[in-house]
């Protein structure tokens, strides 16, 4: 069974850097067929794709946030890490990780982690 | 970036009703569209991909159609467990991905 689980701080201060971890099980981050994605959702609002990381370590970022995002992975720990710099209250959201195939024609997300709510406030 | 626009933003319906949700892309995306269902406090769940292919385990009362710029998600006979928010997602510009703003389906 494939599962993903997000972890990280529930509260960060403005201007701080957020670091979130996605721990996966049931598949390997070195699996040629699957990558991991980060997506966020402000309370009551729409989903926003943030970044992908693929088995060959290729990364892709949402251009509107690219300067603030870094995604990396630790295969031995089955973890994907997202960092977002210069946090602002508008970045308050539930952050999800999800699995995505590496094939462009199969660019949907399944499954998703449960999500972790991050609040940005002083 | 391709913009995905869903309509309506919210919808009230009764159990047993047939409902249709529309998703429109700002440019053609072939059939590179997925639909998700999200219940309060839960992660989205994949319902459909390639515009009309049902994900394993999803009831057959859900049907997707469309290609190019206009897509629909139809629920043929609403069940109580179907009241949720629905999102469309395009992957034509993979790896860049965009979502619709969501359609909230409420009990009348």
Interface residues (C-beta under 8 A of the other chain):
Chain A: X37 X45 X46 X47 X48 X49 X52 X60 X62 X63 X96 X98 X104 X105 X106 X107 X108 X109 X110 X111 X112 X113 X114 X115
Chain B: X1 X32 X34 X36 X42 X43 X44 X45 X46 X49 X55 X87 X89 X91 X94 X95 X96 X97 X98 X99 X100 X101 X102
